[in-house]
Amino acid sequence: MKAIALRGIDEVTYNTIKKVSQHVHLSMNRLILNIVKDNLGIEKKQQKKNFDCFFGSWDEDSYQNFLKNIHSFSGIDKELWD
């Protein structure tokens, strides 16, 4: 594998790369490689099909309201199983 050193990266760009790489749980190097490959059309970007962006986004009231609203789903409809 070849290596390239990036020079002249300003503070804002560096901090953004660092923040995004931590958010998506990738090394800064892997993130930059993915960005380069995506933008050059070398690899198609795969869409993640998860809900990581929602973790920690609810406050306690929203969470309790959600639990209250889904409570009826936890019961078993005996007529369906007889």
N, C-alpha and C positions, 0 to 999 in steps of 0.2 A: 504494500500500500504506500501511496505517496503521502507526503505531508506538506501543508502550506501554512505559513505563518501570516496572520492578519496584523497589519500595522496601521496605526492612525485611527484606531477606534475611539471615538469620543466617549465621554463619561456617560451620557444619556443612553447611547446605543449599548454600551457595555452593561449598564445597570438593567436595561430592558431585557437583554439576552439572558442575564443571570436570573432575573425575576421570572421570566417565562419558563426557563429551563427547570427551575425549582417547582413551578406550578404544575408542569406536565411530567415531572419526575424523570427528566432526561439530563444527561451531562450537557454542558454548554457546547461541547464539540459535536455531540450527536444532534442537538437542536440545529446548529448551523449547517451541518451536513444535510439534514432533512430539508431545511429551507432552500439550500442551493439546488438540491436534486429536484424538489418540487417546482422551483421556478425555472429550471432548465428543461423540465419535462422528462427528466430521466426516470423518475418513479412517480406513479400516480399517488396522490395523497389519499390515504385511507381514512375514511371518516370513522371516528370512534363512536361506538354505540353504547356509551355508558352515561352515567349521570353524575360523574365526579364534580361537575360545576355546581351541582345543587347541594353538596355536602356542606353543612355549616351555615347555610344561607337563611334558615328559618330562625325567627326568635321564638321564645318559649310559648307565647300566645298562639302563634301560627301552628306550632307543633301540637299543642293541646287541642286546637280547633280541628286539625287534621285527624288526630286520634278519635275525637268525638264523631266526626263525620264518617269514618270507616268502621266504627264499632259494629254496625249492623252486618258487616260482611264476615264477621268472625263466627257467626252462628251457623248451624247446620240446618238446612231445610229438610226435615225428616220425610216430608211427602215425596221429595225427589229420590230418596233412597229406599223407600218401601216397595 
